Amino acid sequence: MDDLKGLFKNTRQHLMSGVSYMIPFVVAGGVLLALSVLLFGSASVPPEGTRLNDLFNIGAAGLGLMVPILAGFIAFSMADRPGIAPGAIGGFLANKIGAGFLGGIVAGILAGVIVFYLKKIKVPTIMRSVMPIFVIPLVGTFIVGGLMMWALGTPIAGLMSGMKAWLEGLGTGNLGILGIIVGLMIAFDMGGPINKVAYGFGVAMVGTIDTATGMASPIALTIMAGIGVAICVPPIGMGVATLLAPKKYTAEEREAGKAAILMGLIGITEGAIPFAAADPLKVIPSIMAGSAVGSVAAMLLGAGNPAPWGGWIVLPVTKGAGAYIIATLVGVAVTALLVNILKRKVNQATSNTDTGDGSQEVELTFE
């Protein structure tokens, strides 16, 4: 039990380790994906068979790897190299079943704990050399993968279906309440399953064509405008926060903040994930508050978004572009100010420490 307490005592350290390895994948993948959409000039995926679609797929591959990398290196921080495979595979499965980056964090921690205890099993001397490269990764991957596939997958899928039905049942009677709910959902897991439920609700509304006019209803466009604003507030808000209070963020986070602003403008909520993974208790409430405020502001100001996308890339087709911009700036201000109030100054001491087995780890200390 004392071992387990010691392991969880350094949870923040383990999360930061996973984030530090994940950030290059988020930046490279997110910026390339955003660039492809920007050059295409329309808030949609470039058509297949084009160079821009190839660029989009390269970026999507980078973003697709971010959750497995996050989970793998959380487990690495907890249990050293034998934890990487169970963590990364568990993170991949978490993504596949729709658990998003939160599922990846769970998979990484599960893998770290399981591998940590597998390493304590006493084995004959002849087996010691194969344990870390064969037995532990194999058994650890089976246990973590089994938990993700057989224990967590069905409940998550059922929860997502229930949420979608609940949203549809709300209807459009009170835009303020609906704006708050979809804003909170969009920001909560930043591209994960809850985000996708709210986003899918908005897309379905826009895709419902009024037979009399031949286009989506004004109320549907208003809902999608609120969702479009909520999508871009988390990354832009966190990027602006790093500019306003740079001493409260690590050097890596400050660099990620610049990329996050670009990703937010293009409508990629995942740009906020490195910040949320490193400090979820302060970041997630802040971005949820900002997205909720921005979403409500867009709806009440009468913005309309006919494109099934978010960010400012939809401005050329947006009804009430000024209202859309104002709502975004209000949401960004709420997120940036709130998260900087909650966060304290960070002192990053970075060094490559030899662990004795040839591996090197980045050490981060916080005040």
N, C-alpha and C positions, 0 to 999 in steps of 0.2 A: 504493500500500500504506500509506503514511503517513497518507493521508486516512482510510482504513478503520480504522486503529488509533486515530486521533483520534475517530472516530465511536463506536467501541465503548468507548473509554476513559470516556465519559460515559453508559454504559448505565444506571446507576442513576438519573441525572438524567432520561433519556428515560422510564424506567418510572414515575418519580414524576410526570412531566408527564401521562402517560396516566392514572394513578390519580387525580390531582387533578380531572380532568375526569369520570372515571367515578363517583366517590363519590356525587354527587347522584342519579345514576340508580339506584345500588344502594340508597341510603337511601329515596328516594321510592318506588321500585318494591317493595322488600322490605317496608317498613313497611305499605304499603297491602295487599299480598298477605297479610301476616301478620294484619293487622287483619280482613280478610274471613274468614279461617279462624277467628280468635278469636271473632268475633261469631257465626259459624255454630254454634260450640260443639261441633264434631266434627272429628276429625283427618282431614278430607277436603275436597275441593274443593266449595264450595257448589253446589247444583243449578243447571243452566242455566235461564235465564229469570227469575232472581231478581236483586234489586239487589246482593246480596252477591256473586253470580257476576260481575256487571259490575265490581264493585270488585276482585275477584280478577283479572279480565282486564286492568284498568288497571295493577295492580301487576305482573302478568306481562309486560306490554308494557315497563315500565321495566327489569325484569331482563333482558328479551330484547335491549335496546339496549346493555347494559353492555359486552359483549365487543366489538361494533363500535366503540363510543366509545373503549374502552381502546386498541384496535389503531390507530384513526384518529389519536389524539393522541400515541401513541408515535411514529408516523411523522411527525406534525407537528413534534414536538420534534427529530427527526433531520433533516428535510428541508423544514421550513416548510410553508406552506399547500398546495402541490401534492401533499404526501404524504397529506393527510387522506382523500381519496376512495379511493385504492388501499388504504390501511390499513384504513379502516372497512369497505369491501366485502370485503376479505380476512378481516377479523374476523367479518363476518356469515357468510361461507362456512365459516369454521372452526367456528362454532357449528352451522351446518346439517349438516356432515358428522360432527359429534359430537366435535370436538377440544376443545371447551370453552375456558376462559380461557387455558390454556396454548397452545392453538392460536392464540388471539387475539394473545398476546404474540409468537409466531413470525411471524404475519402482519404485525403492526405493524413488527417489526424488518426483515423482508424488504422491506416497502414503503418503509421509511425508507432502506435501503441502495440499493434500485433507483432510487428517485426522486432520491436524492442524486447518483448518477452520471448519470442522465438530464439533470439540470440542468447538468452540465459539458459537454454536447455543444455544439460551436460551430455556430451557425445564422446565416443572414443576418439583418441588422438588421430586415427587414420581418417576420420570423417571431418575434422575441423577445417581442412582446406576447401572442401566442397560445400560446406554449409552456407557461407555467405554468397557464393556465386551460383548455387544450384538449388539446394534444399530450401533455404529461407525465402528467396524470391518466389519459388514455385508454390510453396505452401501459403505464403503471405498473399500472393496474388489470387490464389483460389479462395481464400477466406474473404478478402476484401471484395473481390469480384462477385462472389456469391452473395454477400450482404447487399451490395449495390443492385444486383440483378433480381434477387429473389425476395429481399426484405424491404427495400426502399422504392423500387420501381413502381409497383402497383399502387401504393398509397399516394405517391406524387402524381401519377397520372389521374387518379380519381379526384384528387384535390384540384387539379387544373380544370378538369371538366366541370366540377361543381362551381368553381369561380366564374367560368365563362357563362354558365347558365344563370348565375346570380346577377352578373353584370347586365345580361340581356333582359332580365326581369326588372331591373331598375328603370329601363326605358329612358325617356328624355324629359320627364316631368320636372326635375329640378337639376338644372345644369350645374349649379354650384356644388351640390353634393356629388354629382357624377364626376365633375372636374377634380375634386379632391381625391376621390377613390382611384380614378385612372392615373392621376399624377403620382399617388403613393405607390401604386402597383408598378408603374413604369420604372420608377427609380429604385424600388426595393432590391431587385436582383440584377438590374442593369443588363438586359438582354437575355436573362434566364427565363424559366417557365412562367413565372408570375407576370413578368414584363410582356411575354409573348401573348398571354391571355388578353391583357388590356389592349395591346397593339392589334391583335387579331379581331377584337371587338370593333375597333375603329375602322379597320380595313373593310370588315363586313358591312359596316354602316355606309361607308363611301361606295362600296360595290353594289349596294341596293339602289337600283335605278327607278326613278319615278316614271311610270308609263306616260303620264301627261306631259312631262317636260323633257323626258329623254335623258335626264341627268340625276345625280344624287340630290337629295333634299338639302335645303340650307342648314337644317339642324344637324345632319350627318357631317357636313363640311365643318360646322362649328366644333363638333366633338373631335374630329380628326385634327383640327387646329390645336386644341388643347393637348392632344396626345403628341403632336409634332413638337410643341414647345417643351413638354415634359421629357421628351426623348433627349433633347440637346442640353437641358439645364445641368444635369449631373457632371458631364465632362467639362463643359465650359465653366461652370461654377467652381469646380476643383482647380482647374487651370488658373482662373482668376485669383483664387485663394492663395495659390503658391506665389503669385506676383505681389499680392498685398502683404503677405507675411512670410517671406522666404525662410526666416529662421525657424519656422515651425515645421519645416519639411526637409527631408534628406536631399542630397544632391541629385540622386536618382529620381526622386519624386518631382523635383523642380524641372528636370528635363522632361519627365513624363507629362508634366502640366502643360508644357508648350504644345506637345502633340495632342493632348486631350482637347485643347481649345479647337484645333483644326478638326479633330474627329467629331466634336460636338456640332460644329457648324455644318458638317456633312450629314449629321444625324446618326452617329455611332455612339450609343450610350456606353458601350464597353470601355470607352476611354477613361471612365471613372473607376474601373475595377481595381487597378493597382492601389489606389488610395483606400478603397473600401476593404480590400483584403488585408492591408497593413494595419488599419485602425477602424474596424467595423462599427464599434460602439459609438464613435464620434462622427464618422463620415456618413454612414447609412441614414441616420435620422436627419442629418443636415441636407443631404441631397433629396430625401423624400419630402422634406418641408419645402425646399425650393421648387421641386417639380410640381407639387400640389398647388402652390401659390401661382406659379407660372401658368399651369393648366387652367385654373379657375379664371385668371386674368384674361387669358386668350379667349375663353368662352364668353365671359361677361362683356368684353370689349367688342365682340362681334366679328372676330377673325374667322376666316374660313379656309380650309385646306383640302383641295380636291385630290392631292397626291398622297398615295399610301406610304409616306416617308416622313421623316422629321428633320429638324435642323433648319438652317437658313437657306439651304439649297432649293427649298420649295418656294422661296419668296417670289420668283417670277410668275408663279401660277396662283399665289395666295390672294384671297380676297381680304382686303384690310391689312396690307403688309405692315403698315405702321403699327397697328394694334398688335400684330404678331411679334414684331421686334420689341415693342414696349413690354409685352408679357414675358418674353424671354429675358430681357434685362432685369426685370423685377425678380424673376425666379433665380437668376444667377446671383443677384445681390443677396437674396435671402440665404442661399447655400453658402456663398463665400464668407459672409459675415458670421453666420452661425457656426460654421466649422472652425473658423479661426478663433472664435470666442471659446469653443470647447477644447481646442488643441493647445498644448504647451510647447515651449521651445524644445527642439530636438537637438541632441548632441551626437553626431555620428562619428564614431571612431572606427575607421575601416582598416583592417589588416589581414594579411594572408597568414593563417596560422596552420602549421603543420600538425595534423592530427595523429601522426605516428604511423599511418598506413598509406601515406602518399597523397592523401586527399587534402584539399585546401578549402577553407570555409571563410565566409565574410562575417565578421563579428560586428554587430551593431549594438550600441548602448544608448539608453534613453534616460533623460532626466525626468 
